[in-house]
């Protein structure tokens, strides 16, 4: 079998296995990567080179900083302060939870944010006698909005940047995704608090267990909390400034090491916070993506797409098609997996029609982040399913409008920022 066809078969098998959930997506990615190496689709010597890349170092540093943010009690203190300031009505609390989730995802992984805010939200729902399901989906959705505001707001963004770097294309700036993220956040908030408010599960009162309330009496070390606050702010500020002498990964690692040395997080907890599963997932998927590119599989897929479209090489039309494909794909795979798999394909399509490949990769990144409509598009969406008592169709009902909104904004805005 020709190598380009074989690489495409590998992608299809990987997608099918991931959808079947017979194996974890991380293990599936690693098996697929190893097969690419043994089949000669990519040199074995460079198969897992991504593990030592600057992307991995960036994720490690951010994992430590984000975990210390919560372990010191800083996340809890910020949460309580904001919620007390905004109000106690159901809609006001929902707005504050959404705002808090969005702000925290600027400095921490959305899954960590959701898991940390979960007990606080349950406690508030008990006090207000409101169903938890009326708060949790808006919380996780707004975390998704926050992930589309900065380069480090989502692992999928960082993965897309790695795709650009490996292709020798200009990399994303810290706020590039915000061209879509800002209007998405504004319109998303407006939707959830108006028409979307009516789509939330009905309020049947609080039905949680007594042991679920937030332990507000837990003692935190004020000194460590202040140190974590300063380090977090300085780390994010350094990454936002994009200093020539201080790359993103160096700023994140420096912040993480300072937090370890000052005792804000133990070394053992710091290494746990690095999320090896995510690092391995990116490594495996990037190896598969490299195999598709090096074997000519991306060019083959691009040719098929153009042929199936009847030879229509209009970049706007292909942008729509690519956006729709990625939107569907990310609803059933992790957004990181979807970006790693579709990024090289987008570059091939762009090159085949003479369009700007950076534009097409940005379409992939933005649309693959919109996993609002199913519980499997992201871990955070899965986490809230049980406590929120959500069914599959609840996600579709609440998230499909947000998914379509994200797609429309991406199709309209991205070609204006990154010219074809």
C-alpha positions, 0 to 999 in steps of 0.5 A: 500500500502506498505510504500516503494512503497508509497514513490516511488509513492510520488516521481513520483507524485512530479516529474510529478507535477513539470514538469507540472508547475501547482504549484511552485517546492517549494510548490510541495516539501512542499506538498509532505513532508507533505504527507510523514509525514501524511502517516507515512513515516517519523516522523512528529517531524523530518519532517522539521528538515533540516530547522534548519540544518547547510546547511540552515545556510550556505545558509543564510550567503552566500545569505547575502554576495553575495547580499552585494557584488552587492549592494555596487557596488563591483560587478559592479566595478569588472565587468567593470575593467575586461572587460576593460582590456581584449578587445573590439572585440566580441569574446574578450568581450564574453570571458571576460563575460564568465570569469567574470560569472565563477569567480563571481559564486565562491562567489555568486549564479548563478541567482544573477550573471546573473541578475546583469550582464544582464544590463552590457552585454546589454550595451556592446552589444549596444556599439558593435552593437551585438545581446544580444543572442550571449552573454547571453547563454555563460554567463549563461553556464560559470556560470554553469562551476563556480558552479562546481568548489567549494562546495558553487558554487551551491546549488545542491552541498550543497544539495548533501553534506547534503545527504552524511551527513544524510547517515553518509558518508564522506562529500565533501571538498571545492574543491572536485567537481573541479575534474570535474569542472576544465576540464569542465571549460577548455573544455567548454570555448574552445568549446564555443569559437570555434565550439560552437561559430558557434551554437550561434544565428546569429548577427543581431545587437542590438535591445534592448530598450533605458532604458536597459543600465547599469546606470554607473553613479550610486553613490556607497559608496567607504568605503562600497565597500572596506569593502564588498571586504575585508569581501567577500575575508576573508569569502571565504578564511575561507571556503577554509581553512576549519578550524576545529574551524570555520565550513563553515556555521559559516564563512558564517554567520559571514561574513554576520553579519559583512556586516550588522553591517557595513551598507554594507547591511541593515538588511531588505535587508539581510533577503530578500537575504536569499532566503526563497524559496530555503530554503523551497525547500531543506527542503521539498525535503530532507524530501521526500528523508528521507521518501524514505530512511527510508521506504525502497523505495531506496532499492526497486528502487535499486533492480528494476534498477539492475533487469532491467539491467539484473543483471549487477552489474558492477559499471562502467556500473551503473555509466553510467546509473545513470549519464544518468538518472540524466542528463535527470532529471535535464534538466526538474527539478531544479538541487537541486530537482534532487540531493535531489531525486536521492542522496538517490537512488544512495546510495541504488544502491551502497550498493546493489552492494557493491560499494562506495556510495560516488562515486555514490552521486558524480555522481549524484551531478556532472551530476545534475549540468549540466542543459545546454540544456533546459530553465527549468533546472535552474532559471538562464537559464530561466532568459536569455530566453526572453532578449536573444530571445531564443527558446527551441531548441536554448538551445538544440543546444547550451547546449546539447554538454556541457551536454554530455561533462559534463557526459563524464568527470564525468564518466571518472574522478569520479571513478578515484578519489573516488574508487569503 
